[in-house]
Each structure stands twice: as structure tokens, then as C-alpha cells.
């Protein structure tokens, strides 16, 4: 009898049952593991997401940014962009606004949580400014009141510049305060503006575009939230050699550069700008804040050239005593002094500050750091959720609009106006389509069929190339068709196609000027006017 015959059938059945039971247990365990693995992954992802949220809240809490409706300055047209990251560690937030050069967003430095402003500019623009603006910021690095530039680079078809995020401009605050500042506020602001211009002059640059839009206060919740800062050095120009301190030569028949409302009389006459012109433009801003309106605002003329001539003539013919009527005479004395400066003469910055500061003694006030905008909204100060206005950090910011009284329209008038605009838009679109079809027919008639189809396909392929999405999901700045409307006092020179709303030069190569000479730099260090 063989050995296997000695095995009883009952034992065989029992062993088989044990094996089956063990296999079933292992199979159930495998199934449980397979079911629990995705659940554990989801739990881990949820935990990581919660940790990221807590880290972001902690970083915001440590850098002084207040949460709530009156936190960092943002506009009502801000849109979520999905948190795209540029420059390695700058996360893009809401869109602040859109200027004549591109768009600007709020952002966050992911390393330290500091809020920043991120400017986008098309790389193919004929008058790029961000690279030179970045160089200017680096030249002025460390100056109190000048924002820090953290990064310049390229993202797709755009240049980007990352700088400090600041609060609203003096023009915004002036508007919110009823378009007139108190004498005390003007004195305190004026002293700070003189100091900022002095620091720029000490670094061998003149600013050339003095206007309230380019002076911003600090970010809310920060120690310097009510201190004045300067932005937008797109028109800055070197007026002397950095090493030899040799001044640029006096010249005439210069193209206008700056903002007509505030520029100096000599600039209107086509004379080369120097430090004296910055100081005179400041004086015009001071009277704008005190009076709420300048005598040469709102002048009409058939052409821009004639309008600028009328503005310059009105400035020359308006006596300083008329400007200063009913106001502290120190402001009139300031304007008189700076208008008498010679081309290469150094301004007396200390004397100007002392002169303006003496106004406080006459009115029995002190420079205690209290400003009119701090009394807005029942003493809570300016509030971005109430006082909504795009803050472009001087990035193609339009000139202050003229505030005319408008009659309230009825709902029927709004309806008629809306549908008339719609009908006009449809008519223009049909005309464009008809013109396009005619051009295609003419091209097909005059060219061989193969050549025509080849060029048409190439054009379509070029027009349909994928462009990088801007963080807000809108069309890229390179294809903006709707520009900011040019205001009455903003220069509209010949090269409007360049995208530069202020420089009126023809962008020709300068005659016999080397890179190291004391030359004019159109819009920053490397231009032609």
C-alpha cells in the first residue's frame, strides 16, 4: 500500500477548507487595501491643502497685511487668475488695472509673503519701458520713498517687472477728499515731494514727469502708510555725468515731454529740461492741491500743438500773485524762486523746505503726520472697498479726469444709449468684414492661386499661434485694441503708435552722441530725446 493511501479523506477535506479560508482572508485584505488607498490619498491631499492655507494665513499675519475690506489696495475690477507663479516665486493675484502699456496685478512673494505689484508689458511693443525702468530702480536702490524692484524677466510674449506694492496715489486721495487739500496737508506733502526730487537729482537724474498720479502713499498697515513715494521713472533722464558731474548742454527746439498741466514754462518753449523744471512742476502741483484747479486747465484748441501752445501762453501770462490769491504767500515765493533758476543752477532744497514749512507757524499748526485722507469714512481713513479706483503704480496711468457735473439719465435714455452703441458696433464690424473680403478677392485676383493660398495659410497660422494666457484669463496685452482714453492734458505726440503717451520725440538716432556722453535719454537711460 502506498503512503498516500494512508491519508484519510476527512483530513484532506479539512486541509482544503483551511486553505480556502486563508485565501479568502488574504483576498479580502487585498481588496480593503485597494479601496483604502485612494481614500488615504484624498485625506493626505486634504491635509496638505489645509496646511498650505494655514501657512498662507500665517505669512500674511506676520507681514502686517490687515485682513478684511480695508486691507491691501485693490480695485473692483480685480479678477482671480488661478495663482500663476512667475519669476520662480511671485504668485500673481488680482488684476489691479490696465494702462496704456499693459496690465498690472497684485502679487505675493511666496518666500516671505510680502505683497508686490507685477507689471506686464508686451515684448513686441515699439517703446518698451520695463527694462529701463528696472535699471532706473536699481540705480536708485536704497533711497527711502523709492519702491524696490525685485525682478525683471520675460514670461511668454511679455516682459514683467516686480516692485513693491504701494497704496493709492495723491491724485486718488485728492479726488476722495473733494478735490481740495487743506493747507496743512499740502505743506506736509510738499516737503516730502521736494525731498524725493532732491534724492533723484543727487543720483544724476531728472524726473521730467511730475504729476500727482506718480506720487503714492505706502501700503495700509505699514509704518510708512502715509509717507509719499515716487513711481514710474519712464521719463527720467540723466542730466549730468555720474563720474565727472558735467552738466548736459543747453539746447532749444526740444520736443515736449511730460504732462502739459504741470510742466514748466521753459519746457513749453522747447528748452532742454534740467533740475529747475522739476522744481517748477512741483510748484504747479502744490497750487493744484491748494486751489483744486489751475487756470490753464480745460483749454480748447483744434490741434494738440495749438492746445499746448495755449497752455504755455496761459502759464506765462498768469501772474503768480493771481495764483496765490487767498493762499499762503510762501507758495508764491517758492514758484518765483524756482522760475528764476538758471539752467545748470542747483536748487536750494533746504531753503524751499524751510520756506514751505514756515506756513505751519503762520496758521498755528504742526507737522504731526495727520493728513486729510485719514479723516475719510468717519475717521477710518481711505478704504479700498469704498474708495475704489485702479492703482496702476504710475504704469500708463491717465491724467486726472475733468470733473464736470452730469445730469442724471433716465432708464429710457440709458436703454437708447446702450442700443445705439450696439448698432454702431455691429455696423463697424460689418464694414470691417466687407473690407476684409474685398482685400482677399483682390489678392486672389492679382496673385497665382498657389501663391495666394500659401500666403493665406501662413497668415492664418501666424494669427492663430497660441499666446501665453495672462493670469486673469483675459487676452494678452500684446493684442489690446482698446487703449486708455487720452485726457486733455496728456501729451499726444507724433509717435502714438509706439504706445508711449508722453514722449513726443520721433525716436531718431541722436547725432554724434556716445553712450558715455552727457546726453538726453528718451524715456529712461537709452532713448533719443
Helices and strands as residue ranges (DSSP letters): G 4-6, H 9-62, E 85-86, E 90-98, E 102-109, E 115-122, H 130-139, E 149-155, E 158-164, H 170-176, H 183-202, E 205-206, G 212-214, E 215-217, E 228-230, E 237-238, H 265-268, H 275-291, H 304-317, H 320-323, H 329-339, H 349-363, G 372-375, H 376-379, H 411-446, H 449-463, G 477-479, G 496-498
